[in-house]
Amino acid sequence: MGSAVESKTSKTLRIGVDVGGTNTDGVVLDPSRALEPDKGIIAWHKAPTTTNPSLGINDAITTMFKTADISPDQVASVTIGTTHFVNAVVERDAARLSKVAVLRLCGPFSKHAPPCVDWPDDMRELILGYYALLKGGLEVDGYLISDIDEHEIKEQCAIIREKGIKSIVVNGVFSPIDTIEQQEERAAAIVRSEIPGCDVVCSKEVANLGFLERENAAILNASILAFARKTIRSFQEPIKRLGLDCPVFITQNDGTILSGDMAARLPIRTFSSGPTNSMRGAAFLVQSELDEAMMVVDIGGTTTDVGLLLANGFPRQQAAYSDLAGVRMNFSCPDVKSIGLGGGSIVRNDETLTVGPDSVGYKITEEALVFGGKILTTTDCTVLADSTIEIGNRELVKDALDEEGIAKYQAAVKHKIEKIIDTMKTSPEDIPVLLVGGGAVIAPTELKGASKVLKPKWSGVANAIGAAIARVSAVVDTVKSTESKSMQQIMDEICKDAIERAVANGASRSTAKVVEMDTLPLPYIANKSRFTVRAAGDLDYSRTDFSTLHFEAPTETEVQMDEYEKTAEKSEKKTKPEPKEDLDIDNYKPTVKNRVWYVNETDLSWITTGCYILGTGGGGSPYSSMIRLRGMLRRGDVVRVVNPDDLADDAAVATGGHAGSPTVGIEKLGGDEMTEAQVELYKVCDKHPTHIIAVEIGGGNGLQSMIVGASSNMNIPAVDGDWMGRAYPTKWQTTPVVFNERSPIWSPVAMTDGNGNVVLMPTATSDQQVERIMRAALSQMGSGVGFADPPVSGDECKRWAVEHTISQSWRIGRAVAKARKSNRVDNVAETILAECGGPEAGQVLWKGKIVGVERTLRMGHIYGECIIEGADVVDDDDTNKAQPALGKDTPKKPQFQGKIKIPFKNENIAAIKISRSVVNGQIVETEDEVLGLVPDLITVIDAQNGEAIGTPEYRYGLLVIVLGITASERWTSERGIEIGGPKGFGMDHLTYKPLGKFVKPMSVIDEFDITV
C-alpha cells in the first residue's frame, strides 16, 4: 500500500484518529514499514474525548508529532472515525437533529404506509415535520408509473418553506435503478430553486432497493446534516491549524473512506464505522501471520463485540435490514453481534456462578476488588487465575474464589466466547480468532472452533489503525434485463462500472478490484435479475483533486462546537422513548363476542409472525401488510374474524390478495389495487360477497382477508381459514382445486395494478389456464397486482377451507413472543409445535447453520437449494452447565450431525439428508433419508429470535431451526398429494410420507368467545 505513495510523493505517513464517545485514539502509521515488528506504527495516543472534538484531535496529533519528531509535510492523509452522528440519533437529541420534510414520488402507491409509519412515536414526533405523496415513480422494468409534476412539487415547496423546514428528502419508487428518467434528481433541483439554502437528500444516494427502509435511512441522514457539517468542520480545523496540507477523510461503515464533503452529505454512512475500523485494524496487526478470513473479538469493559472479517479484508455485512434506535433501515453495515461480557462484568458466586451481563463499566478502577473496591469482576477472577497478570493488587482478591470456583469461572467465560464465535462462523471449519480491546485479558488462549488465538500488540488502538489504513470503495446495486445478454456478460459490465466508480471516488486504478458480487433472479419478472457488486482499492495519493470543505462562515445563530455540545447535554428538548406497556402474555385474552373475533394490534403482531412461519419460506414478508393494517386499526377500523363452522350454507365467501414478486413488494408498496380488483370483479359477477377468505395464510397474503374485509373497505368478516394452510407458488395449488367438485373455480377473475390498468377474465377452460394467462399479464403490469376471485358458497367453504389458520398463526406468534419475553428462544421450535398439535403433529427436523445457497430462475419462479449443516444452535447462557469436566477433551456432540438440503420453488419443498463423497476428483452428492416433504410444511426459523426466514433471505452463516408440520387432511388425499406434493414441484422421484398425524388448529373464537 505504501509503494504508490513513495513513487508519487515524499509524503508517506497516514494519521488515523478515532473520536469515540469515551476516548479519542490516534496513530501515525508508515505503510511502507508495515512488515516491520512495530507494523509501521510510529506513534500512538489515547486520551478522553473532549466536548469539542477539534481540541481532542489537535491534542492527539500534536502529542504524536512531538513523541516521534514528525513533520507535517510527511503526512499524506488524515482519516477520522467517529460515533458522533450515530450517538445523536441513539440519544434522540433534539439539539442535534433537524425537522425533515419528505416528498415521495410514488403515484397512487404507498399511501397506506406513510413516512415514519413504523418508527417509535417519540422519534417520529422529533424528526418528521411534513410529508406529501406526489406523482412519479418507476416500475421494476423502468417503465413510468407516472412522470413528476413540476407545478405539484412547487406547491409543496411553498408549504415546506412556510413551515421553516430546511431538510428535505426526495424518495421515488424504484429510484435506485432510475438511470434514465432521473426523477429524484430533477425533483431535488426544483426544491433547491424554490427553497434557497435547504438541504435535499435523494434516497437513491443513501441506500438501495427497499422503499420504506431506504426512506427511513434518508430521513435520518437529512436530520443530522446540519450537525454533520459543524462536526466535520471541527475535525478539519485542527488539521489546517497544524499546517497539514493533505486530504481529510471520514471512515464509513464498510471500512472504506468518504471525502469530507461526501461525509457531510451522507453522514449516515459513518454510523457503524467503529466496529469496522476495529476489525480492519486488528487484521492489519496480524497481516504477516494471516491471509484468510478471521474472527475479531473486541472485548471492552462491558460488552464483547464479534465480527467476521472476510478474506477480501472487509467485514461481513448484515443481512437485508438493520435497526437503529427502533428505526428499520437497509443501508450497508457490518454484521457485529454483542454479548454482555467484558473486563468489568460482575461475577456472582452464590448457589451457582454467573458472569455478567451487568458490569461496573468505567468505574472498574474504583469498584473492582483488585483496585480496593467491593465488587467481584472478571478482571479480579482473571488476576486470581493467572499469576503472570499484573493488574491492581493481587492480595485483595486471593480469597474471592476457591479452585473449583476459578475453574467454573474460566469455563463460563470460555463458553460464552466460544458460543458467540460459533454463532458468527459461516462454516464448521476452525477459524483464526483475534482478541482485541482493553478487556481481552479475560479471554483464554485456546478456544473451541479457533484454529489459533492471537492477541496482537497495539490492539488498544485498533480503531485508529483501522481508520489509518481505510481503503476506497464503490457499490453498484441494480436490476438488469438478461434477455439479450448473458448473466456473465452483464456481471462483467457491472464489475467494470464498479471499478470505474471506485477510481472516481479516489482509488488508484492499479489496486482497484472487485471484492464482492451477488446476483438474485427476480421471480415472476421475465428476464430480470438484481446484481450487486462492490469494488475497492487503495487511495491514490497522487491525485490533487480531493476537495476540502469550504463552509460558509458561521452566522450569529450558529454556535461553536463546544457550546453546542454543552447545550445538547442540558437541552430540555431531549426526548426519551416512552416505556412500552408490559403485556402479560399468559393472561392476555383476545376480544371475542358472540362468536366474532375483533382483532387488535396485539393479535395482529402475533398473527403476522405466524403467517410468515406458515409461509414455508415463500409468500413474501407480511411486514408491509402488517404496517398497513396496524395503521387502519389505529384510525378506528373494525376487523372481524369468524369461524368457518358458523357460516350459513348460502353465504358468499370471496377471495382476494396480492400476486407478484417479493422484490417489487418491498419497493412498490401497495395502493388500492386489492379493493379495486374487488370492485371490478363485481361489475361482471352478480353474487356479492358476505365474507372474505385469504387465498393463502402463508406470508403477506395471510393478512389480506382482514385488510380487504375491514370496516373502511368491504366491511365484511374474514373467515378463520384459507385455501392452502401455508403458501404455494401457484393458484391451482389450492384446496378447492383439490376437491375438484366444479371447474374452473377461479373464474371470473379480476386483476388490477393500482395505476388504472385492469384485466378481467370472465371465463376460462381450467384453473391452470387462469394461472398461465394471469401470470403472463402480471409480468406486464409491474409484477405486483391485486386480484379478486369469485365467491364460493358457505357450504363449499366449510368443505374446502383449511380451517382455523388465522387462529393457528395467532398461536404460533404468541409462542414466539412468549419465548422471547422469557429469554427461552432456545426452545421456541418446540413451543411452536405445541401450538400446532404437539409432537404427534410435527417435529424439529434439523438444527444447524446454513452453509450453502444456490438460486436460479425458471418460468418466473425462484428455484434453489439451501444446505444446512447440523450444529448446536442453542445460545446456552446458563454458565453453570459449563462445568470444568466438560473441557475441550470431552466436547458435547450436537444433536444433529451431517448435512441436509432444502430444495425450494419460492416455497420449501423438502428436507433431505445428504452425504457427499469425492469420486474421480469430483464431489458426488447422495440423497439419504427424506426428513420432510410437501404437502407437509417445511419451515425455517431463525434460531436467534424465532422469526421465519424466507427463501430470499437464506444466506451463509445463519443459525436456523427446520420445523416440519403435518399438512391438513385437505391435502392428504391422492389428488391433494398429486397437486401439492412432490409431483407438483417436478420431484416425481420422491414419495410423500406424512410427518405425523394432522391435528386441527384450535379456534381462538371457540376458546375465548363471550356471549353478550
Order of alpha helices (4+ residues) and beta strands (2+ residues): alpha-beta-beta-beta-alpha-beta-alpha-beta-alpha-beta-alpha-beta-alpha-beta-alpha-alpha-alpha-beta-beta-alpha-alpha-beta-beta-beta-beta-beta-beta-beta-alpha-alpha-alpha-beta-beta-alpha-beta-alpha-beta-beta-alpha-beta-beta-alpha-alpha-beta-beta-alpha-alpha-beta-alpha-beta-alpha-beta-beta-alpha-beta-alpha-beta-alpha-alpha-beta-beta-beta-beta-beta-beta-beta-alpha-alpha
